[in-house]
Structure formats: C-alpha cells, structure tokens
Amino acid sequence: MKKIIAPTDFSPLAENACLYAAGLAADIKAELQLFHTVELPLSIADYPVSAELFDEAGVAKELEALKSKLRAATNDKVTIKTKNVLGFADHEISELCNRIKPFRGCYEFSPFKFAT
C-alpha cells in the first residue's frame, strides 16, 4: 500500500499541508501517517526529560483532533495513523521514512525532509 507521511507542528500552515496530504492520499488510495515530533532542547539532550516537557496526552489529543478533521474532509476515505515521538524532527522523519517506505520516498528540502 502507498503511504504518505504528513509531519505536523499543529500550526495553521501544517494543518493546510495535512489537508492537502489527506486529499492526495484519498486520490491515490494511500495511507496517511500524521507525524509529530516534540523537539528536545539541545541543552537537555544528555539529561532525563521530565513529563512536563513531553505532554504525550495533550499531543495525542491534538493528533486525534487533526485526524478527525482530515477524515471529515476526505469523507472517511483515507486510513489515517498517528505517531508522536520525542527527538529531533529531521532525524525522526528520516527514520520513519526508512521504516515505512512512503510513496516515492523522502525528499530533502533543507532544513526539512518531506515524504510524498
């Protein structure tokens, strides 16, 4: 099955990009993977991360809300999965691309990587 990765930071621009990705996924009958990375501040990379920094439940709610909006926009024609990780976005997106092999691969437009 074809797969599309749609990274999001929950900004209005990211939401528009996810809406576009969902429409594309519906058109080509692909699975959509919504992906969010909670960025680690460089100053604490070597120290344990507290629960306050990584609000997993809050991010999960935001991902589910976005997933519901995208399902409604595509008349529930797209399988949408969500993934939330703690790390560095460019590295985590590359790792996800290597794992799920999205449709046509990953393309790098520095400093971001996009999967289409």
N, CA, C and O of each residue as an XYZ file, in Angstrom:
464
protein
N       0.836     -1.183      0.000
C       0.000      0.000      0.000
C       0.877      1.242      0.000
O       1.907      1.284      0.674
N       0.469      2.246     -0.753
C       1.169      3.521     -0.770
C       0.975      4.216      0.569
O      -0.078      4.102      1.196
N       2.001      4.934      0.995
C       1.939      5.646      2.273
C       2.450      7.066      2.088
O       3.388      7.312      1.329
N       1.818      7.991      2.793
C       2.232      9.393      2.783
C       2.468      9.807      4.226
O       1.648      9.525      5.101
N       3.582     10.472      4.474
C       3.879     10.996      5.804
C       3.582     12.490      5.793
O       4.042     13.216      4.911
N       2.811     12.944      6.778
C       2.498     14.364      6.920
C       2.974     14.834      8.286
O       2.250     14.700      9.272
N       4.195     15.388      8.357
C       4.668     15.922      9.639
C       3.837     17.145     10.020
O       3.430     17.917      9.152
N       3.589     17.320     11.306
C       2.821     18.472     11.753
C       3.369     19.034     13.053
O       3.869     18.307     13.911
N       3.261     20.351     13.171
C       3.548     21.020     14.437
C       2.274     21.693     14.956
O       2.317     22.482     15.900
N       1.147     21.371     14.330
C      -0.190     21.859     14.682
C      -0.390     23.337     14.359
O      -1.358     23.935     14.830
N       0.483     23.933     13.583
C       0.298     25.320     13.155
C      -0.735     25.357     12.032
O      -1.027     24.321     11.435
N      -1.290     26.524     11.736
C      -2.236     26.621     10.612
C      -1.622     26.179      9.283
O      -2.300     25.552      8.469
N      -0.347     26.498      9.056
C       0.304     26.071      7.814
C       0.436     24.556      7.744
O       0.207     23.952      6.696
N       0.806     23.948      8.865
C       0.929     22.491      8.902
C      -0.433     21.837      8.694
O      -0.536     20.809      8.025
N      -1.477     22.433      9.266
C      -2.821     21.883      9.075
C      -3.216     21.919      7.603
O      -3.797     20.962      7.091
N      -2.905     23.018      6.921
C      -3.193     23.093      5.482
C      -2.418     22.037      4.707
O      -2.951     21.417      3.786
N      -1.155     21.832      5.082
C      -0.347     20.806      4.413
C      -0.936     19.418      4.653
O      -0.943     18.579      3.752
N      -1.428     19.179      5.863
C      -2.047     17.882      6.179
C      -3.350     17.693      5.407
O      -3.653     16.588      4.957
N      -4.116     18.764      5.254
C      -5.344     18.686      4.450
C      -5.008     18.328      3.001
O      -5.691     17.513      2.379
N      -3.954     18.943      2.474
C      -3.513     18.635      1.112
C      -3.069     17.172      1.030
O      -3.443     16.457      0.101
N      -2.269     16.731      2.005
C      -1.787     15.348      2.015
C      -2.945     14.363      2.107
O      -2.919     13.311      1.468
N      -3.963     14.699      2.900
C      -5.128     13.817      3.023
C      -5.885     13.731      1.699
O      -6.323     12.653      1.299
N      -6.035     14.864      1.025
C      -6.689     14.855     -0.287
C      -5.914     14.026     -1.287
O      -6.500     13.263     -2.055
N      -4.599     14.172     -1.283
C      -3.747     13.373     -2.164
C      -3.869     11.896     -1.829
O      -3.976     11.058     -2.724
N      -3.853     11.574     -0.535
C      -3.992     10.175     -0.115
C      -5.319      9.588     -0.594
O      -5.372      8.436     -1.025
N      -6.383     10.376     -0.518
C      -7.687      9.900     -0.999
C      -7.639      9.656     -2.507
O      -8.164      8.657     -2.998
N      -7.006     10.575     -3.235
C      -6.938     10.459     -4.699
C      -6.152      9.238     -5.160
O      -6.531      8.574     -6.125
N      -5.054      8.945     -4.464
C      -4.205      7.832     -4.918
C      -4.386      6.574     -4.069
O      -3.654      5.596     -4.217
N      -5.383      6.624     -3.171
C      -5.692      5.474     -2.307
C      -4.474      5.056     -1.476
O      -4.054      3.899     -1.479
N      -3.932      6.042     -0.769
C      -2.764      5.803      0.081
C      -3.151      5.940      1.550
O      -4.159      6.559      1.890
N      -2.344      5.362      2.393
C      -2.478      5.520      3.844
C      -1.749      6.805      4.238
O      -0.692      7.119      3.691
N      -2.316      7.541      5.186
C      -1.701      8.781      5.650
C      -1.167      8.591      7.067
O      -1.882      8.112      7.947
N       0.083      8.965      7.279
C       0.704      8.900      8.602
C       0.927     10.327      9.090
O       1.799     11.030      8.580
N       0.132     10.762     10.086
C       0.358     12.054     10.724
C       1.493     11.872     11.717
O       1.488     10.926     12.505
N       2.457     12.767     11.682
C       3.664     12.587     12.476
C       4.027     13.883     13.188
O       4.140     14.939     12.565
N       4.208     13.786     14.504
C       4.610     14.949     15.295
C       5.823     14.590     16.130
O       5.888     13.515     16.727
N       6.783     15.503     16.166
C       7.969     15.323     16.993
C       8.012     16.422     18.037
O       7.939     17.604     17.703
N       8.130     16.043     19.290
C       8.399     17.013     20.348
C       9.909     17.180     20.350
O      10.653     16.262     20.694
N      10.348     18.373     19.957
C      11.775     18.644     19.835
C      12.455     18.694     21.202
O      11.956     19.322     22.136
N      13.575     18.038     21.299
C      14.395     18.105     22.514
C      15.222     19.384     22.478
O      15.912     19.639     21.491
N      15.170     20.187     23.523
C      16.092     21.326     23.585
C      17.529     20.809     23.653
O      17.810     19.841     24.358
N      18.413     21.440     22.937
C      19.803     20.970     22.910
C      20.438     20.959     24.288
O      21.287     20.114     24.569
N      20.044     21.876     25.144
C      20.680     21.976     26.453
C      20.358     20.804     27.376
O      21.056     20.597     28.368
N      19.307     20.030     27.066
C      18.981     18.914     27.954
C      19.122     17.554     27.282
O      18.668     16.547     27.826
N      19.734     17.510     26.127
C      19.811     16.258     25.372
C      20.485     15.133     26.158
O      20.199     13.959     25.921
N      21.371     15.476     27.085
C      22.083     14.447     27.852
C      21.443     14.158     29.207
O      22.006     13.406     30.002
N      20.285     14.736     29.483
C      19.636     14.584     30.768
C      18.246     13.987     30.603
O      17.647     14.113     29.535
N      17.727     13.346     31.628
C      16.361     12.806     31.543
C      15.339     13.920     31.279
O      15.492     15.043     31.760
N      14.315     13.597     30.524
C      13.284     14.571     30.164
C      12.117     14.431     31.130
O      11.647     13.322     31.386
N      11.654     15.545     31.660
C      10.536     15.497     32.602
C       9.215     15.367     31.861
O       9.128     15.669     30.670
N       8.199     14.921     32.563
C       6.872     14.740     31.985
C       6.274     16.062     31.518
O       5.476     16.081     30.581
N       6.654     17.184     32.169
C       6.111     18.479     31.768
C       6.532     18.857     30.357
O       5.765     19.492     29.634
N       7.738     18.477     29.955
C       8.223     18.808     28.623
C       7.477     18.011     27.554
O       7.146     18.534     26.490
N       7.222     16.764     27.849
C       6.624     15.870     26.868
C       5.195     15.551     27.288
O       4.942     14.542     27.946
N       4.274     16.411     26.907
C       2.861     16.239     27.237
C       2.238     15.275     26.234
O       1.532     15.684     25.312
N       2.510     14.004     26.430
C       2.075     12.983     25.473
C       0.561     12.949     25.312
O       0.058     12.808     24.197
N      -0.165     13.078     26.415
C      -1.628     13.045     26.342
C      -2.164     14.249     25.580
O      -3.099     14.112     24.791
N      -1.588     15.421     25.805
C      -2.033     16.621     25.101
C      -1.763     16.544     23.605
O      -2.606     16.925     22.794
N      -0.587     16.050     23.247
C      -0.231     15.900     21.835
C      -1.117     14.843     21.186
O      -1.552     15.010     20.046
N      -1.387     13.756     21.906
C      -2.261     12.703     21.363
C      -3.648     13.263     21.071
O      -4.252     12.913     20.058
N      -4.160     14.126     21.941
C      -5.472     14.752     21.702
C      -5.434     15.636     20.463
O      -6.364     15.625     19.657
N      -4.348     16.407     20.311
C      -4.227     17.268     19.129
C      -4.141     16.436     17.850
O      -4.749     16.788     16.840
N      -3.386     15.329     17.889
C      -3.299     14.452     16.719
C      -4.657     13.840     16.388
O      -5.029     13.755     15.218
N      -5.395     13.416     17.407
C      -6.722     12.831     17.168
C      -7.697     13.863     16.614
O      -8.522     13.541     15.759
N      -7.608     15.114     17.099
C      -8.468     16.179     16.573
C      -8.157     16.452     15.104
O      -9.066     16.631     14.294
N      -6.875     16.481     14.769
C      -6.477     16.683     13.377
C      -6.911     15.504     12.524
O      -7.384     15.690     11.403
N      -6.756     14.304     13.038
C      -7.177     13.093     12.327
C      -8.678     13.146     12.033
O      -9.104     12.805     10.929
N      -9.473     13.566     13.002
C     -10.927     13.675     12.797
C     -11.258     14.698     11.732
O     -12.141     14.475     10.903
N     -10.548     15.829     11.748
C     -10.784     16.873     10.751
C     -10.443     16.367      9.345
O     -11.160     16.652      8.386
N      -9.358     15.624      9.233
C      -8.941     15.101      7.928
C      -9.892     14.009      7.445
O     -10.183     13.921      6.252
N     -10.370     13.186      8.355
C     -11.350     12.162      7.975
C     -12.614     12.812      7.434
O     -13.167     12.368      6.428
N     -13.066     13.856      8.101
C     -14.264     14.569      7.647
C     -14.020     15.202      6.275
O     -14.893     15.173      5.408
N     -12.826     15.773      6.086
C     -12.507     16.434      4.810
C     -12.433     15.449      3.655
O     -12.664     15.827      2.506
N     -12.114     14.186      3.945
C     -11.994     13.174      2.884
C     -13.169     12.193      2.886
O     -13.116     11.146      2.240
N     -14.215     12.537      3.608
C     -15.377     11.642      3.716
C     -14.981     10.244      4.191
O     -15.536      9.240      3.745
N     -14.022     10.203      5.096
C     -13.551      8.963      5.712
C     -13.028      7.948      4.687
O     -13.170      6.740      4.872
N     -12.425      8.451      3.611
C     -11.903      7.578      2.555
C     -10.436      7.201      2.751
O      -9.884      6.417      1.978
N      -9.802      7.762      3.790
C      -8.371      7.562      3.976
C      -8.103      6.897      5.322
O      -8.669      7.283      6.345
N      -7.234      5.893      5.305
C      -6.753      5.323      6.558
C      -5.703      6.275      7.096
O      -4.714      6.567      6.423
N      -5.922      6.762      8.324
C      -5.010      7.734      8.917
C      -4.452      7.160     10.217
O      -5.197      6.777     11.120
N      -3.135      7.113     10.287
C      -2.449      6.684     11.504
C      -1.743      7.895     12.097
O      -1.449      8.862     11.393
N      -1.474      7.832     13.396
C      -0.767      8.928     14.047
C       0.458      8.396     14.772
O       0.478      7.261     15.248
N       1.471      9.237     14.844
C       2.693      8.876     15.564
C       3.251     10.139     16.195
O       3.319     11.191     15.560
N       3.648     10.020     17.446
C       4.206     11.124     18.208
C       5.481     10.635     18.879
O       5.462      9.630     19.590
N       6.595     11.340     18.659
C       7.861     10.922     19.253
C       8.584     12.101     19.877
O       8.294     13.260     19.579
N       9.515     11.789     20.734
C      10.387     12.769     21.362
C      11.738     12.670     20.682
O      12.323     11.588     20.639
N      12.250     13.771     20.149
C      13.541     13.721     19.476
C      13.791     14.944     18.632
O      13.324     16.038     18.951
N      14.526     14.761     17.557
C      14.849     15.827     16.626
C      14.125     15.533     15.316
O      14.293     14.461     14.735
N      13.319     16.487     14.854
C      12.396     16.255     13.740
C      13.086     15.690     12.504
O      12.621     14.695     11.949
N      14.184     16.299     12.061
C      14.816     15.814     10.832
C      15.266     14.363     10.947
O      15.107     13.584     10.007
N      15.823     14.005     12.088
C      16.267     12.617     12.306
C      15.066     11.672     12.385
O      15.062     10.613     11.758
N      14.051     12.060     13.156
C      12.889     11.188     13.353
C      12.107     10.982     12.055
O      11.606      9.886     11.805
N      11.997     12.025     11.226
C      11.310     11.884      9.937
C      12.097     10.950      9.026
O      11.509     10.106      8.350
N      13.422     11.092      9.003
C      14.256     10.178      8.196
C      14.086      8.735      8.652
O      13.967      7.827      7.828
N      14.075      8.526      9.964
C      13.899      7.180     10.500
C      12.538      6.608     10.114
O      12.436      5.438      9.743
N      11.496      7.429     10.200
C      10.163      6.967      9.827
C      10.113      6.624      8.339
O       9.516      5.618      7.957
N      10.728      7.446      7.506
C      10.777      7.160      6.068
C      11.483      5.831      5.800
O      11.039      5.041      4.966
N      12.579      5.594      6.508
C      13.301      4.334      6.326
C      12.471      3.135      6.756
O      12.579      2.056      6.173
N      11.630      3.328      7.790
C      10.809      2.233      8.305
C       9.604      1.933      7.433
O       9.343      0.769      7.128
N       8.860      2.963      7.023
C       7.594      2.677      6.346
C       7.643      2.842      4.832
O       6.676      2.513      4.145
N       8.744      3.342      4.309
C       8.921      3.474      2.859
C       7.723      4.188      2.214
O       6.925      3.555      1.523
N       7.598      5.501      2.438
C       6.446      6.230      1.894
C       6.463      6.293      0.378
O       7.488      6.066     -0.265
N       5.313      6.605     -0.167
C       5.119      6.731     -1.609
C       6.182      7.641     -2.210
O       6.286      8.803     -1.817
N       6.964      7.145     -3.141
C       8.015      7.842     -3.868
C       9.181      8.291     -3.003
O      10.053      9.009     -3.492
N       9.229      7.901     -1.760
C      10.392      8.175     -0.930
C      10.396      9.530     -0.258
O       9.414     10.273     -0.296
N      11.515      9.830      0.353
C      11.691     11.098      1.067
C      12.522     12.038      0.212
O      13.468     11.629     -0.461
N      12.151     13.282      0.255
C      12.877     14.314     -0.473
C      13.302     15.372      0.517
O      12.504     15.810      1.346
N      14.546     15.784      0.436
C      15.061     16.752      1.388
C      15.082     18.136      0.767
O      15.665     18.350     -0.296
N      14.446     19.059      1.441
C      14.486     20.470      1.097
C      15.000     21.158      2.351
O      14.218     21.540      3.221
N      16.295     21.312      2.442
C      16.926     21.785      3.660
C      16.194     22.986      4.238
O      15.864     23.908      3.492
N      15.925     23.009      5.561
C      16.318     22.037      6.570
C      15.274     20.983      6.828
O      15.355     20.305      7.851
N      14.287     20.801      5.954
C      13.201     19.864      6.206
C      13.250     18.718      5.226
O      13.804     18.837      4.133
N      12.656     17.591      5.632
C      12.512     16.454      4.731
C      11.025     16.212      4.543
O      10.248     16.276      5.496
N      10.639     15.937      3.314
C       9.243     15.702      3.001
C       9.084     14.332      2.380
O       9.929     13.896      1.598
N       8.032     13.669      2.718
C       7.687     12.401      2.086
C       6.443     12.640      1.281
O       5.475     13.211      1.784
N       6.451     12.215      0.039
C       5.266     12.389     -0.808
C       4.851     11.074     -1.391
O       3.872     11.010     -2.134
